[in-house]
Amino acid sequence: MQHTSDKVTARVTQQGDWQGFQLRKLAIHGGDRHPVPAMLLLPDGEGAPHPCVIAVHGFTDRKEAWIELDGYTKGGNVSLDLLRNGYAVLALDIVHHGENRDSELSATDDELINEHWEVFFAETLRGIHDAIDYVDLNEDLDAERIGFLSYSLGGVFGFRIANSTPRIKAVATCVTPVFKDDDDEYAPYNNIDHLSGIPFLTVAAEKDEEIDFAEAQWLFSRLPGENKRFVSFDSGHSLPLDYVDVVVNWFASYL
C-alpha cells in the first residue's frame, strides 16, 4: 500500500495489530530526503476520518515507546486510551534514533546533542513536517484535527512545530527540557510567538532528575494566551500512570 502526493510518498512496510487495533509501519519520503520510519495506530473503522495525534519520543528512545505498556514513559498506555477514544496515533523515530539511521549524520549520542544539535534538530523537524503532510494523504485521518504529543526532548520539537504551522490544533508536552541558557532559534522559549491560539498542555515532574522544575514553571509562564494548562506530579522524569488521563482528556477536549 502506498500514498503519494507532490510533497510526500508513504509506503506501508508492515501491517499487524496491537491490543486489538490496526498497526501499520510506514516509510515516509519527503522529496529526495531519506525516509522517516513511522508507526500508525488506527482506532476502529467507525468515525473515520479520525483525528490524529503525532507522537514524538525523547532522546535515546524510539517510536515503539508509544506501544510499550507500563514502561518508563507509559507511552503505550497513552496510545491505548487515545485509540479507545477514537484518535489515531502517528509515532515516528527522530533522527539517529530507532530505525531512523539512514541519515548521513554519524555520531554518538553525546556528539549528537552537543556537537551536531542543529543538524539533528533541522532533520527531525523536516521529518515531522513530512508526517503532517502524510496525514493529508490518508483518507482514514482528519487533516483538520492534528494534535502533537511528546515526551522529554520530543517537546522541544513540539514548540517549534506548533509555533511554525497552524495545522497543529492542540499540544501536550510532557517533561520537556527548557534549555533556558541556550539562546538559539530552537530553544522552546524562542518558539512561542504564535502559540496563543493553540490549546497547550504542559506536564511536569516536581522531582525531575533531568529538568529543573522551576525552569519548567518559568517556561509555562511565558506561554501566550489563556487556553493553556500546567499539571505537575510528585515524581521523577518517569511520570506516574495518572498523567495518562490528563493527556487523553486534553485531546478529548480540544481536538
C-alpha angles and dihedrals in degrees: 000000000000136000120200137184136155088271107040144008119208124193126191107231099177138009131199142117137271123198089342095309130108116266122192125181113213142192108210115197120196110193111305094334122118113271122269111229109227141168124217121201115193129199122222114305096253114098098027132191088062128202109252130220115202108213123202123189131215135261115302090009130101141219092267088072084082091065097042110107119215092357130137094289098027085226093149090053090054092048093048093052092046090052091049088054094052100262125133117221122214111190124182139185114248116226116296092010133103110338093343095100101120094094118112086235109107115183145127118255091260092049091047095056098036107033107020101035096126095050091044092049097044094048093047091050091053089052092052091049088051089053090052090051089050090060087063090058100050113081090201089066131071108228090194092061109052121150132187124224126180145172124210112320090010087075092066088062089046093060091050096045096045091046093051104044132041090211093087106084102180136013135203117183122183125202093340120186111246102205088198093169095048106090098190137117093267100053109113094236089058090056104059105087095102101035099092093099097044121090102239126192121192118193115191139177119230093208097037112161091201107037128045107240093215089055090051088054090047092053092049091050089059094056111110125228133036102261096087136105135198117204123178134188131204092244146095127258089297101076121216122254090258091077090069093073091048092055097042092047089051092057091041088057100043110022 
